[in-house]
Each structure stands twice: as structure tokens, then as C-alpha cells.
Amino acid sequence: MLKVLGICGSPRKGATEYLLKESLKPFENREDIQVEYMFLKGKKIAPCNNCDYCRKNKKPCIIQDDMNELLEQFLTADAFVIATPVYAYGATPQIHSFFSRMRPIFHLAPTRLRDKFGVAMATGGRRNGGQEIAVASLINMMMSRGINIISNESGGYAGAYLWSKDQKEIGAAEDEYAMLQGKLLVNKLVELMLRFKRD
């Protein structure tokens, strides 16, 4: 069975969570696919402080917060759909902290993520509010951990970009093109992952 994990990097409920869930909804009831969600809203995730504990001791991160539990869920997935709102022309601090704390994987199991695939999507309150930069940031974070990137279909390019007009779910639903691109993106991810697992 293919396990797809949708990760919402937003610190609040709104357009980003809506785009993520709507994009994954067509796959939630399929027998060959397990869809799970991870919401970073309300989670305590300190950023990596480069203390080198994981490298020197070959052990998981010494920082005690919500990250160890989140990482356990993350590692059981085959594919990732990662969504973020735009904060200061990039992804949220929460998602940056999440990826920075994956450093122990590099020292404990450097090839653990090499057969996993991911896609990125971003929402912004303005039409040109930094969505492409935020998607590029997510892609770079995934690549830094050895995750393979799936592009969108022609016309969608790197990911899915939504303009919410700062109206949360209502604004997200009104951006029909972005909602379509989100579904095409996830559909391509699932299609290629199922083919990869069969081979």
C-alpha cells in the first residue's frame, strides 16, 4: 500500500489546509492508498541549533519537543504533499524548523529518504505574494534531505500556487485554477509513486 502524507506548515487553519485536503481528497478512500495528515499548527518544534549531538553520538536529536513524534510519522510515509502559506517571501518558520531537525537522519540513516517522493504547494494573500519562492524553498528543503521531487503537469511547473485574497477557505475555493493545479500535482505524484512501487 502507498502511504501519502499531507503536511501543512501553517500555524493556523485556513487556505493552506484547505488546498492540501482538497488536493488529497480524491485518494482518501482508495484501497491501495493510505492518506494521512500532519498539521504543524500548535506543535512545538525548536529549530536545529547545530549542537552536533546526533553526529557525535549517532543518536536522535536531544531536544525534547514534538519533533521526534512527528519525525516518526514522517518516516513511515512513501510520498509527501507539503503545503505552506507565504511568510516573508518564503515558507513558514514552522516548516523550516521541521526540516532543520531532520539532521539526525543524515547521521543515522543517510539513505532512509532516497526512495521517497514529494511535491510542494503554497498559498499567499496576494496574487504575486511569493508563492513561487515558497514552493522553491520547500523543494530545496526536500532535496536537502534526499527526497525526490515530482514537478507539476505542464503549466503548473514546480508546484501549486494559490491566491487566497486573505479570505482563508473561501478565498482558496474561489481560485479554481490553483485548486485544479493542486489536484493535478497530487495525481501525478500518486501515479508515479504507484508505478515506482510496482517496478
Secondary structure as UniProt FT lines:
FT   STRAND          2..8
FT   HELIX           15..24
FT   HELIX           25..27
FT   TURN            28..29
FT   TURN            31..32
FT   STRAND          33..39
FT   TURN            41..42
FT   HELIX           53..57
FT   HELIX           67..75
FT   STRAND          79..85
FT   TURN            88..89
FT   HELIX           93..100
FT   TURN            101..102
FT   HELIX           103..108
FT   TURN            110..115
FT   STRAND          117..124
FT   TURN            127..128
FT   HELIX           131..144
FT   TURN            145..146
FT   STRAND          148..149
FT   TURN            154..158
FT   STRAND          160..163
FT   TURN            165..166
FT   HELIX           168..174
FT   HELIX           176..198
//
